Amino acid sequence: MKSLKKKRRIQILALSGVCIAVVLVILAMLPDDSFQFFRSPSEVAENPPGPTELFRIGGLVAEGSIVRGEGTQVSFAVTDGGATVPVTYDGILPDLFNEGEGMVGQGRYINGTFEAVEILAKHDETYMPKEVIDALKEQGTYVAPDGATVTN
């Protein structure tokens, strides 16, 4: 009886090890653009990524920068107070997308312009991604939702 329990325990441990190995192999075989990294406009300006790299950029939509083109084409600038990056997008913008509001875009940086494939806007009056808040605090331009200016 005891040897049966021992065999079962060994079988379960072996099966667990095989499952872990399979998961690690699958993760290693994922394409590089499966992992998207967030960057602030200052980081993009300092160290521009390659044109094939898919990443997310976030910040505030610069005041007076929204220009609507034909159909669903729109261009605007995103800033974190330290740098401003021009953005182009062809699609329907979220309802809460406005100048001076927080946004996150996913796309590629090509020839000095961020070409977005997806634009996300804040979902309520206080939401902003943690990375965007941190970047704005580093620049000294973050204003808390209650209107108080926060500095480092």
C-alpha positions as CSV (number, residue, x, y, z in Angstrom):
1,M,0.0,0.0,0.0
2,K,2.8,2.4,0.9
3,S,4.6,1.9,-2.4
4,L,1.4,2.8,-4.3
5,K,1.2,6.1,-2.5
6,K,4.9,6.7,-3.2
7,K,4.4,6.0,-6.9
8,R,1.4,8.3,-7.1
9,R,3.4,11.1,-5.4
10,I,6.2,10.6,-7.9
11,Q,3.8,10.6,-10.8
12,I,2.1,13.8,-9.6
13,L,5.5,15.5,-9.1
14,A,6.7,14.4,-12.6
15,L,3.5,15.6,-14.2
16,S,3.8,18.9,-12.4
17,G,7.3,19.3,-13.7
18,V,6.3,18.5,-17.3
19,C,3.5,21.1,-17.1
20,I,5.8,23.8,-15.8
21,A,8.3,23.0,-18.5
22,V,5.6,23.2,-21.2
23,V,4.4,26.6,-19.9
24,L,8.0,27.9,-19.9
25,V,8.6,26.7,-23.5
26,I,5.3,28.3,-24.7
27,L,6.4,31.6,-23.0
28,A,9.8,31.5,-24.7
29,M,8.2,30.9,-28.1
30,L,5.9,34.0,-27.9
31,P,6.6,36.7,-30.5
32,D,8.4,39.8,-29.2
33,D,5.4,42.1,-29.7
34,S,3.4,40.0,-27.3
35,F,5.0,42.0,-24.5
36,Q,4.1,45.7,-24.8
37,F,6.1,48.2,-22.8
38,F,4.8,51.6,-21.6
39,R,6.8,54.7,-22.4
40,S,6.3,58.4,-21.6
41,P,6.8,61.0,-24.3
42,S,10.1,62.0,-22.6
43,E,11.4,58.4,-22.9
44,V,10.4,58.2,-26.5
45,A,12.1,61.5,-27.3
46,E,15.3,60.5,-25.5
47,N,15.6,57.0,-26.9
48,P,13.3,56.5,-29.9
49,P,12.3,52.8,-30.4
50,G,12.6,51.1,-33.7
51,P,9.8,51.3,-36.3
52,T,8.8,47.7,-35.8
53,E,8.5,47.8,-32.0
54,L,4.9,47.8,-30.7
55,F,4.6,49.7,-27.4
56,R,2.3,52.0,-25.4
57,I,2.7,55.7,-24.9
58,G,0.8,57.7,-22.3
59,G,0.4,61.2,-21.2
60,L,-1.8,64.2,-21.6
61,V,-3.3,65.3,-24.9
62,A,-1.7,68.6,-25.6
63,E,-4.0,71.7,-25.6
64,G,-4.9,72.8,-29.1
65,S,-3.3,69.9,-30.8
66,I,-6.3,67.8,-32.0
67,V,-6.7,68.1,-35.8
68,R,-9.4,66.0,-37.5
69,G,-8.7,64.8,-41.0
70,E,-10.9,63.0,-43.5
71,G,-13.2,60.4,-42.1
72,T,-11.9,58.9,-38.9
73,Q,-8.3,60.3,-39.2
74,V,-7.1,62.4,-36.4
75,S,-3.7,63.8,-35.3
76,F,-2.8,65.3,-32.0
77,A,0.2,65.5,-29.6
78,V,0.7,63.7,-26.3
79,T,2.9,65.3,-23.6
80,D,4.2,64.6,-20.2
81,G,5.4,68.2,-19.6
82,G,9.0,67.3,-20.6
83,A,8.5,66.3,-24.2
84,T,5.7,66.2,-26.8
85,V,5.2,63.5,-29.3
86,P,3.0,63.8,-32.4
87,V,0.4,61.1,-32.8
88,T,-1.7,60.0,-35.8
89,Y,-4.7,57.6,-35.5
90,D,-7.2,56.3,-37.9
91,G,-10.3,55.1,-36.0
92,I,-13.0,56.1,-33.7
93,L,-11.8,57.9,-30.6
94,P,-13.2,57.1,-27.1
95,D,-16.0,59.4,-26.0
96,L,-13.9,60.7,-23.1
97,F,-11.0,61.7,-25.3
98,N,-10.3,65.5,-25.0
99,E,-7.5,68.0,-24.9
100,G,-5.8,68.1,-21.5
101,E,-7.0,64.7,-20.6
102,G,-5.0,61.5,-19.9
103,M,-4.6,58.9,-22.7
104,V,-2.8,55.8,-23.6
105,G,-2.0,54.8,-27.2
106,Q,-0.7,51.6,-28.6
107,G,1.3,51.6,-31.8
108,R,4.7,52.2,-33.4
109,Y,7.0,55.2,-33.6
110,I,7.8,55.8,-37.3
111,N,9.6,58.8,-38.7
112,G,9.2,60.9,-35.6
113,T,5.4,60.3,-35.3
114,F,3.6,57.7,-33.1
115,E,1.3,55.9,-35.4
116,A,-1.4,54.5,-33.1
117,V,-3.5,51.4,-33.7
118,E,-5.5,51.8,-30.5
119,I,-6.3,54.8,-28.3
120,L,-7.6,54.5,-24.8
121,A,-9.0,57.4,-22.7
122,K,-9.5,57.6,-19.0
123,H,-12.6,56.0,-17.7
124,D,-13.6,58.5,-15.1
125,E,-12.6,61.9,-13.8
126,T,-9.8,60.6,-11.6
127,Y,-8.3,57.6,-13.5
128,M,-4.8,57.9,-15.0
129,P,-2.3,54.9,-15.4
130,K,0.3,54.7,-12.6
131,E,3.1,55.0,-15.2
132,V,1.6,58.3,-16.5
133,I,1.3,59.7,-13.0
134,D,4.9,58.7,-12.2
135,A,6.2,60.3,-15.5
136,L,4.2,63.6,-14.8
137,K,5.5,63.7,-11.2
138,E,9.1,63.3,-12.5
139,Q,8.5,66.3,-14.7
140,G,6.9,68.2,-11.8
141,T,3.6,68.8,-13.8
142,Y,1.3,66.4,-12.1
143,V,-1.9,67.9,-10.7
144,A,-3.9,65.7,-8.3
145,P,-7.7,65.2,-9.0
146,D,-8.5,67.5,-6.1
147,G,-6.5,70.3,-7.8
148,A,-3.5,70.2,-5.6
149,T,-0.1,70.4,-7.4
150,V,2.1,67.6,-6.4
151,T,5.9,67.9,-6.6
152,N,8.7,65.5,-5.9
